[in-house]
Amino acid sequence: MMLRFNILASVVPLAVAAVFARGEMVGGPRPCIEVSGASLQIAALSWQAERHVSFTSDASRATVRVQITEAAEAADFAVIDDVDTTEAGACQSQSPPQLVAISSAPSESDPVIYLSADGPADYRIFVHSKSFSARDAAALIVGARGSPHRLAAATL
């Protein structure tokens, strides 16, 4: 009896470690896009991501403004799907996807996104999807393109 308990006690931590190492705590596919031959995907765990973004409800704290549009034609980036399952290989490239995490505590260098239906905006997105939220789409487009360079105001 004691031997069975010892085996069980040593196997359970290994199984938990394997789940964490693979990052498969969240089941199912995660939102993913392909840009210029490279794929970007929302990370299941933030420590796995190479890129981090965060969101704010205060426009003055934002480094990137993303507007949700009502029409795909007005958007820089559109996500439209009406299917319940993802297409096999729809977001695969030759290399593994670059992971983007949505952070609740951003660092100074991470883009801070203000997502709104009102302008002005650095990027405009249209999302009509069962698998993507507007936040996912904004995080991926900013993760792919980064913060736009703004001209500093100069005084003469």
PyMOL CGO cylinders between C-alpha atoms (Angstrom):
from pymol import cmd
from pymol.cgo import CYLINDER

trace = [
    CYLINDER, 0.00, 0.00, 0.00, 2.79, 2.41, 0.93, 0.3, 1, 1, 1, 1, 1, 1,
    CYLINDER, 2.79, 2.41, 0.93, 4.63, 1.63, -2.32, 0.3, 1, 1, 1, 1, 1, 1,
    CYLINDER, 4.63, 1.63, -2.32, 1.53, 2.56, -4.38, 0.3, 1, 1, 1, 1, 1, 1,
    CYLINDER, 1.53, 2.56, -4.38, 1.21, 5.84, -2.51, 0.3, 1, 1, 1, 1, 1, 1,
    CYLINDER, 1.21, 5.84, -2.51, 4.90, 6.65, -3.11, 0.3, 1, 1, 1, 1, 1, 1,
    CYLINDER, 4.90, 6.65, -3.11, 4.55, 5.95, -6.83, 0.3, 1, 1, 1, 1, 1, 1,
    CYLINDER, 4.55, 5.95, -6.83, 1.40, 8.07, -7.03, 0.3, 1, 1, 1, 1, 1, 1,
    CYLINDER, 1.40, 8.07, -7.03, 3.06, 10.86, -5.05, 0.3, 1, 1, 1, 1, 1, 1,
    CYLINDER, 3.06, 10.86, -5.05, 6.00, 10.93, -7.48, 0.3, 1, 1, 1, 1, 1, 1,
    CYLINDER, 6.00, 10.93, -7.48, 3.94, 10.70, -10.69, 0.3, 1, 1, 1, 1, 1, 1,
    CYLINDER, 3.94, 10.70, -10.69, 1.42, 13.47, -9.95, 0.3, 1, 1, 1, 1, 1, 1,
    CYLINDER, 1.42, 13.47, -9.95, 4.03, 16.28, -9.69, 0.3, 1, 1, 1, 1, 1, 1,
    CYLINDER, 4.03, 16.28, -9.69, 5.62, 15.11, -12.94, 0.3, 1, 1, 1, 1, 1, 1,
    CYLINDER, 5.62, 15.11, -12.94, 2.26, 15.20, -14.73, 0.3, 1, 1, 1, 1, 1, 1,
    CYLINDER, 2.26, 15.20, -14.73, 1.56, 18.70, -13.40, 0.3, 1, 1, 1, 1, 1, 1,
    CYLINDER, 1.56, 18.70, -13.40, 5.04, 19.88, -14.46, 0.3, 1, 1, 1, 1, 1, 1,
    CYLINDER, 5.04, 19.88, -14.46, 4.49, 18.47, -17.96, 0.3, 1, 1, 1, 1, 1, 1,
    CYLINDER, 4.49, 18.47, -17.96, 1.21, 20.38, -18.32, 0.3, 1, 1, 1, 1, 1, 1,
    CYLINDER, 1.21, 20.38, -18.32, 2.85, 23.64, -17.21, 0.3, 1, 1, 1, 1, 1, 1,
    CYLINDER, 2.85, 23.64, -17.21, 5.89, 23.11, -19.44, 0.3, 1, 1, 1, 1, 1, 1,
    CYLINDER, 5.89, 23.11, -19.44, 3.75, 22.57, -22.53, 0.3, 1, 1, 1, 1, 1, 1,
    CYLINDER, 3.75, 22.57, -22.53, 1.47, 25.47, -21.62, 0.3, 1, 1, 1, 1, 1, 1,
    CYLINDER, 1.47, 25.47, -21.62, -1.71, 23.55, -22.25, 0.3, 1, 1, 1, 1, 1, 1,
    CYLINDER, -1.71, 23.55, -22.25, -3.69, 24.67, -19.25, 0.3, 1, 1, 1, 1, 1, 1,
    CYLINDER, -3.69, 24.67, -19.25, -6.25, 26.21, -21.58, 0.3, 1, 1, 1, 1, 1, 1,
    CYLINDER, -6.25, 26.21, -21.58, -7.84, 23.73, -23.95, 0.3, 1, 1, 1, 1, 1, 1,
    CYLINDER, -7.84, 23.73, -23.95, -8.51, 24.37, -27.59, 0.3, 1, 1, 1, 1, 1, 1,
    CYLINDER, -8.51, 24.37, -27.59, -6.84, 26.63, -30.11, 0.3, 1, 1, 1, 1, 1, 1,
    CYLINDER, -6.84, 26.63, -30.11, -5.85, 30.15, -29.15, 0.3, 1, 1, 1, 1, 1, 1,
    CYLINDER, -5.85, 30.15, -29.15, -6.30, 33.18, -31.42, 0.3, 1, 1, 1, 1, 1, 1,
    CYLINDER, -6.30, 33.18, -31.42, -3.57, 33.33, -34.04, 0.3, 1, 1, 1, 1, 1, 1,
    CYLINDER, -3.57, 33.33, -34.04, -2.76, 35.48, -37.08, 0.3, 1, 1, 1, 1, 1, 1,
    CYLINDER, -2.76, 35.48, -37.08, -0.17, 35.29, -39.82, 0.3, 1, 1, 1, 1, 1, 1,
    CYLINDER, -0.17, 35.29, -39.82, 1.71, 38.44, -40.83, 0.3, 1, 1, 1, 1, 1, 1,
    CYLINDER, 1.71, 38.44, -40.83, 4.40, 38.44, -43.52, 0.3, 1, 1, 1, 1, 1, 1,
    CYLINDER, 4.40, 38.44, -43.52, 5.01, 34.69, -43.23, 0.3, 1, 1, 1, 1, 1, 1,
    CYLINDER, 5.01, 34.69, -43.23, 5.30, 34.72, -39.44, 0.3, 1, 1, 1, 1, 1, 1,
    CYLINDER, 5.30, 34.72, -39.44, 2.53, 33.64, -37.11, 0.3, 1, 1, 1, 1, 1, 1,
    CYLINDER, 2.53, 33.64, -37.11, 1.59, 35.30, -33.83, 0.3, 1, 1, 1, 1, 1, 1,
    CYLINDER, 1.59, 35.30, -33.83, -0.58, 33.64, -31.21, 0.3, 1, 1, 1, 1, 1, 1,
    CYLINDER, -0.58, 33.64, -31.21, -2.07, 34.61, -27.86, 0.3, 1, 1, 1, 1, 1, 1,
    CYLINDER, -2.07, 34.61, -27.86, -0.01, 32.86, -25.19, 0.3, 1, 1, 1, 1, 1, 1,
    CYLINDER, -0.01, 32.86, -25.19, -1.70, 30.47, -22.78, 0.3, 1, 1, 1, 1, 1, 1,
    CYLINDER, -1.70, 30.47, -22.78, 0.73, 31.52, -20.04, 0.3, 1, 1, 1, 1, 1, 1,
    CYLINDER, 0.73, 31.52, -20.04, 2.31, 34.99, -19.95, 0.3, 1, 1, 1, 1, 1, 1,
    CYLINDER, 2.31, 34.99, -19.95, 5.81, 33.78, -19.05, 0.3, 1, 1, 1, 1, 1, 1,
    CYLINDER, 5.81, 33.78, -19.05, 5.99, 31.92, -22.38, 0.3, 1, 1, 1, 1, 1, 1,
    CYLINDER, 5.99, 31.92, -22.38, 5.48, 35.05, -24.49, 0.3, 1, 1, 1, 1, 1, 1,
    CYLINDER, 5.48, 35.05, -24.49, 8.19, 36.99, -26.28, 0.3, 1, 1, 1, 1, 1, 1,
    CYLINDER, 8.19, 36.99, -26.28, 5.90, 40.01, -26.58, 0.3, 1, 1, 1, 1, 1, 1,
    CYLINDER, 5.90, 40.01, -26.58, 3.62, 41.57, -24.00, 0.3, 1, 1, 1, 1, 1, 1,
    CYLINDER, 3.62, 41.57, -24.00, 0.85, 44.13, -24.32, 0.3, 1, 1, 1, 1, 1, 1,
    CYLINDER, 0.85, 44.13, -24.32, -1.62, 45.54, -21.82, 0.3, 1, 1, 1, 1, 1, 1,
    CYLINDER, -1.62, 45.54, -21.82, -4.88, 47.45, -21.95, 0.3, 1, 1, 1, 1, 1, 1,
    CYLINDER, -4.88, 47.45, -21.95, -6.03, 50.63, -20.26, 0.3, 1, 1, 1, 1, 1, 1,
    CYLINDER, -6.03, 50.63, -20.26, -9.36, 52.40, -19.95, 0.3, 1, 1, 1, 1, 1, 1,
    CYLINDER, -9.36, 52.40, -19.95, -7.52, 55.75, -19.63, 0.3, 1, 1, 1, 1, 1, 1,
    CYLINDER, -7.52, 55.75, -19.63, -6.69, 57.15, -23.08, 0.3, 1, 1, 1, 1, 1, 1,
    CYLINDER, -6.69, 57.15, -23.08, -3.95, 59.38, -21.64, 0.3, 1, 1, 1, 1, 1, 1,
    CYLINDER, -3.95, 59.38, -21.64, -1.98, 56.30, -20.43, 0.3, 1, 1, 1, 1, 1, 1,
    CYLINDER, -1.98, 56.30, -20.43, -2.12, 54.56, -23.82, 0.3, 1, 1, 1, 1, 1, 1,
    CYLINDER, -2.12, 54.56, -23.82, 0.85, 54.24, -26.15, 0.3, 1, 1, 1, 1, 1, 1,
    CYLINDER, 0.85, 54.24, -26.15, -1.34, 52.71, -28.89, 0.3, 1, 1, 1, 1, 1, 1,
    CYLINDER, -1.34, 52.71, -28.89, -4.96, 53.52, -29.73, 0.3, 1, 1, 1, 1, 1, 1,
    CYLINDER, -4.96, 53.52, -29.73, -7.04, 50.85, -31.42, 0.3, 1, 1, 1, 1, 1, 1,
    CYLINDER, -7.04, 50.85, -31.42, -10.49, 51.65, -32.73, 0.3, 1, 1, 1, 1, 1, 1,
    CYLINDER, -10.49, 51.65, -32.73, -13.20, 49.01, -33.18, 0.3, 1, 1, 1, 1, 1, 1,
    CYLINDER, -13.20, 49.01, -33.18, -14.95, 49.76, -36.48, 0.3, 1, 1, 1, 1, 1, 1,
    CYLINDER, -14.95, 49.76, -36.48, -18.44, 48.81, -37.61, 0.3, 1, 1, 1, 1, 1, 1,
    CYLINDER, -18.44, 48.81, -37.61, -17.34, 47.85, -41.14, 0.3, 1, 1, 1, 1, 1, 1,
    CYLINDER, -17.34, 47.85, -41.14, -14.53, 45.61, -42.37, 0.3, 1, 1, 1, 1, 1, 1,
    CYLINDER, -14.53, 45.61, -42.37, -13.77, 48.04, -45.20, 0.3, 1, 1, 1, 1, 1, 1,
    CYLINDER, -13.77, 48.04, -45.20, -12.83, 50.76, -42.70, 0.3, 1, 1, 1, 1, 1, 1,
    CYLINDER, -12.83, 50.76, -42.70, -10.41, 48.52, -40.78, 0.3, 1, 1, 1, 1, 1, 1,
    CYLINDER, -10.41, 48.52, -40.78, -6.66, 48.04, -41.03, 0.3, 1, 1, 1, 1, 1, 1,
    CYLINDER, -6.66, 48.04, -41.03, -7.15, 44.53, -39.67, 0.3, 1, 1, 1, 1, 1, 1,
    CYLINDER, -7.15, 44.53, -39.67, -10.31, 42.42, -39.93, 0.3, 1, 1, 1, 1, 1, 1,
    CYLINDER, -10.31, 42.42, -39.93, -11.18, 39.08, -38.36, 0.3, 1, 1, 1, 1, 1, 1,
    CYLINDER, -11.18, 39.08, -38.36, -14.26, 37.44, -39.81, 0.3, 1, 1, 1, 1, 1, 1,
    CYLINDER, -14.26, 37.44, -39.81, -15.23, 33.85, -39.21, 0.3, 1, 1, 1, 1, 1, 1,
    CYLINDER, -15.23, 33.85, -39.21, -18.55, 32.10, -38.99, 0.3, 1, 1, 1, 1, 1, 1,
    CYLINDER, -18.55, 32.10, -38.99, -17.30, 28.61, -38.35, 0.3, 1, 1, 1, 1, 1, 1,
    CYLINDER, -17.30, 28.61, -38.35, -17.33, 26.56, -35.18, 0.3, 1, 1, 1, 1, 1, 1,
    CYLINDER, -17.33, 26.56, -35.18, -14.01, 24.85, -35.85, 0.3, 1, 1, 1, 1, 1, 1,
    CYLINDER, -14.01, 24.85, -35.85, -10.66, 26.25, -36.90, 0.3, 1, 1, 1, 1, 1, 1,
    CYLINDER, -10.66, 26.25, -36.90, -9.26, 25.24, -40.26, 0.3, 1, 1, 1, 1, 1, 1,
    CYLINDER, -9.26, 25.24, -40.26, -6.32, 22.85, -39.92, 0.3, 1, 1, 1, 1, 1, 1,
    CYLINDER, -6.32, 22.85, -39.92, -3.07, 24.67, -40.68, 0.3, 1, 1, 1, 1, 1, 1,
    CYLINDER, -3.07, 24.67, -40.68, -4.77, 28.06, -40.97, 0.3, 1, 1, 1, 1, 1, 1,
    CYLINDER, -4.77, 28.06, -40.97, -2.07, 29.77, -38.93, 0.3, 1, 1, 1, 1, 1, 1,
    CYLINDER, -2.07, 29.77, -38.93, 1.04, 27.71, -39.44, 0.3, 1, 1, 1, 1, 1, 1,
    CYLINDER, 1.04, 27.71, -39.44, 4.38, 28.95, -40.66, 0.3, 1, 1, 1, 1, 1, 1,
    CYLINDER, 4.38, 28.95, -40.66, 7.79, 27.35, -41.03, 0.3, 1, 1, 1, 1, 1, 1,
    CYLINDER, 7.79, 27.35, -41.03, 8.77, 28.52, -37.54, 0.3, 1, 1, 1, 1, 1, 1,
    CYLINDER, 8.77, 28.52, -37.54, 6.89, 28.26, -34.24, 0.3, 1, 1, 1, 1, 1, 1,
    CYLINDER, 6.89, 28.26, -34.24, 4.46, 31.11, -33.57, 0.3, 1, 1, 1, 1, 1, 1,
    CYLINDER, 4.46, 31.11, -33.57, 5.63, 34.17, -31.69, 0.3, 1, 1, 1, 1, 1, 1,
    CYLINDER, 5.63, 34.17, -31.69, 3.58, 34.35, -28.53, 0.3, 1, 1, 1, 1, 1, 1,
    CYLINDER, 3.58, 34.35, -28.53, 1.85, 37.53, -27.36, 0.3, 1, 1, 1, 1, 1, 1,
    CYLINDER, 1.85, 37.53, -27.36, 0.64, 37.84, -23.76, 0.3, 1, 1, 1, 1, 1, 1,
    CYLINDER, 0.64, 37.84, -23.76, -1.93, 40.25, -22.41, 0.3, 1, 1, 1, 1, 1, 1,
    CYLINDER, -1.93, 40.25, -22.41, -0.37, 41.53, -19.21, 0.3, 1, 1, 1, 1, 1, 1,
    CYLINDER, -0.37, 41.53, -19.21, -2.11, 43.07, -16.23, 0.3, 1, 1, 1, 1, 1, 1,
    CYLINDER, -2.11, 43.07, -16.23, 1.14, 44.64, -14.99, 0.3, 1, 1, 1, 1, 1, 1,
    CYLINDER, 1.14, 44.64, -14.99, 3.00, 46.06, -18.01, 0.3, 1, 1, 1, 1, 1, 1,
    CYLINDER, 3.00, 46.06, -18.01, 6.66, 47.02, -18.05, 0.3, 1, 1, 1, 1, 1, 1,
    CYLINDER, 6.66, 47.02, -18.05, 7.70, 50.46, -19.25, 0.3, 1, 1, 1, 1, 1, 1,
    CYLINDER, 7.70, 50.46, -19.25, 8.62, 49.13, -22.71, 0.3, 1, 1, 1, 1, 1, 1,
    CYLINDER, 8.62, 49.13, -22.71, 5.38, 47.21, -23.36, 0.3, 1, 1, 1, 1, 1, 1,
    CYLINDER, 5.38, 47.21, -23.36, 2.68, 48.78, -25.53, 0.3, 1, 1, 1, 1, 1, 1,
    CYLINDER, 2.68, 48.78, -25.53, -0.40, 49.94, -23.58, 0.3, 1, 1, 1, 1, 1, 1,
    CYLINDER, -0.40, 49.94, -23.58, -3.54, 49.70, -25.72, 0.3, 1, 1, 1, 1, 1, 1,
    CYLINDER, -3.54, 49.70, -25.72, -6.60, 51.91, -25.47, 0.3, 1, 1, 1, 1, 1, 1,
    CYLINDER, -6.60, 51.91, -25.47, -9.43, 50.02, -27.18, 0.3, 1, 1, 1, 1, 1, 1,
    CYLINDER, -9.43, 50.02, -27.18, -12.44, 52.12, -28.12, 0.3, 1, 1, 1, 1, 1, 1,
    CYLINDER, -12.44, 52.12, -28.12, -15.15, 52.58, -30.72, 0.3, 1, 1, 1, 1, 1, 1,
    CYLINDER, -15.15, 52.58, -30.72, -14.14, 56.26, -31.01, 0.3, 1, 1, 1, 1, 1, 1,
    CYLINDER, -14.14, 56.26, -31.01, -11.17, 57.79, -32.83, 0.3, 1, 1, 1, 1, 1, 1,
    CYLINDER, -11.17, 57.79, -32.83, -8.49, 58.91, -33.30, 0.3, 1, 1, 1, 1, 1, 1,
    CYLINDER, -8.49, 58.91, -33.30, -6.66, 55.61, -33.69, 0.3, 1, 1, 1, 1, 1, 1,
    CYLINDER, -6.66, 55.61, -33.69, -3.30, 54.19, -34.67, 0.3, 1, 1, 1, 1, 1, 1,
    CYLINDER, -3.30, 54.19, -34.67, -4.99, 50.99, -35.86, 0.3, 1, 1, 1, 1, 1, 1,
    CYLINDER, -4.99, 50.99, -35.86, -8.58, 50.17, -36.76, 0.3, 1, 1, 1, 1, 1, 1,
    CYLINDER, -8.58, 50.17, -36.76, -9.95, 46.65, -36.32, 0.3, 1, 1, 1, 1, 1, 1,
    CYLINDER, -9.95, 46.65, -36.32, -13.13, 44.86, -37.28, 0.3, 1, 1, 1, 1, 1, 1,
    CYLINDER, -13.13, 44.86, -37.28, -13.98, 41.65, -35.44, 0.3, 1, 1, 1, 1, 1, 1,
    CYLINDER, -13.98, 41.65, -35.44, -16.89, 39.33, -36.21, 0.3, 1, 1, 1, 1, 1, 1,
    CYLINDER, -16.89, 39.33, -36.21, -15.70, 36.03, -34.84, 0.3, 1, 1, 1, 1, 1, 1,
    CYLINDER, -15.70, 36.03, -34.84, -16.56, 33.09, -32.64, 0.3, 1, 1, 1, 1, 1, 1,
    CYLINDER, -16.56, 33.09, -32.64, -12.92, 32.50, -31.70, 0.3, 1, 1, 1, 1, 1, 1,
    CYLINDER, -12.92, 32.50, -31.70, -11.47, 36.05, -31.45, 0.3, 1, 1, 1, 1, 1, 1,
    CYLINDER, -11.47, 36.05, -31.45, -12.44, 38.88, -29.13, 0.3, 1, 1, 1, 1, 1, 1,
    CYLINDER, -12.44, 38.88, -29.13, -11.69, 42.51, -29.96, 0.3, 1, 1, 1, 1, 1, 1,
    CYLINDER, -11.69, 42.51, -29.96, -9.03, 42.43, -27.20, 0.3, 1, 1, 1, 1, 1, 1,
    CYLINDER, -9.03, 42.43, -27.20, -7.39, 39.37, -28.81, 0.3, 1, 1, 1, 1, 1, 1,
    CYLINDER, -7.39, 39.37, -28.81, -7.34, 41.05, -32.22, 0.3, 1, 1, 1, 1, 1, 1,
    CYLINDER, -7.34, 41.05, -32.22, -5.94, 44.30, -30.80, 0.3, 1, 1, 1, 1, 1, 1,
    CYLINDER, -5.94, 44.30, -30.80, -3.25, 42.45, -28.84, 0.3, 1, 1, 1, 1, 1, 1,
    CYLINDER, -3.25, 42.45, -28.84, -2.17, 40.47, -31.90, 0.3, 1, 1, 1, 1, 1, 1,
    CYLINDER, -2.17, 40.47, -31.90, -2.07, 43.42, -34.31, 0.3, 1, 1, 1, 1, 1, 1,
    CYLINDER, -2.07, 43.42, -34.31, -0.11, 45.55, -31.84, 0.3, 1, 1, 1, 1, 1, 1,
    CYLINDER, -0.11, 45.55, -31.84, 2.11, 42.56, -31.06, 0.3, 1, 1, 1, 1, 1, 1,
    CYLINDER, 2.11, 42.56, -31.06, 2.79, 42.13, -34.77, 0.3, 1, 1, 1, 1, 1, 1,
    CYLINDER, 2.79, 42.13, -34.77, 3.33, 45.77, -35.66, 0.3, 1, 1, 1, 1, 1, 1,
    CYLINDER, 3.33, 45.77, -35.66, 4.28, 47.33, -32.34, 0.3, 1, 1, 1, 1, 1, 1,
    CYLINDER, 4.28, 47.33, -32.34, 3.65, 50.88, -31.27, 0.3, 1, 1, 1, 1, 1, 1,
    CYLINDER, 3.65, 50.88, -31.27, 3.62, 53.37, -34.10, 0.3, 1, 1, 1, 1, 1, 1,
    CYLINDER, 3.62, 53.37, -34.10, 6.37, 55.94, -33.92, 0.3, 1, 1, 1, 1, 1, 1,
    CYLINDER, 6.37, 55.94, -33.92, 4.96, 59.30, -33.01, 0.3, 1, 1, 1, 1, 1, 1,
    CYLINDER, 4.96, 59.30, -33.01, 6.60, 62.56, -33.84, 0.3, 1, 1, 1, 1, 1, 1,
    CYLINDER, 6.60, 62.56, -33.84, 7.52, 64.56, -30.80, 0.3, 1, 1, 1, 1, 1, 1,
    CYLINDER, 7.52, 64.56, -30.80, 6.15, 68.08, -30.72, 0.3, 1, 1, 1, 1, 1, 1,
    CYLINDER, 6.15, 68.08, -30.72, 8.89, 70.61, -31.27, 0.3, 1, 1, 1, 1, 1, 1,
    CYLINDER, 8.89, 70.61, -31.27, 8.95, 74.21, -30.20, 0.3, 1, 1, 1, 1, 1, 1,
    CYLINDER, 8.95, 74.21, -30.20, 10.86, 76.76, -32.19, 0.3, 1, 1, 1, 1, 1, 1,
]
cmd.load_cgo(trace, "trace")
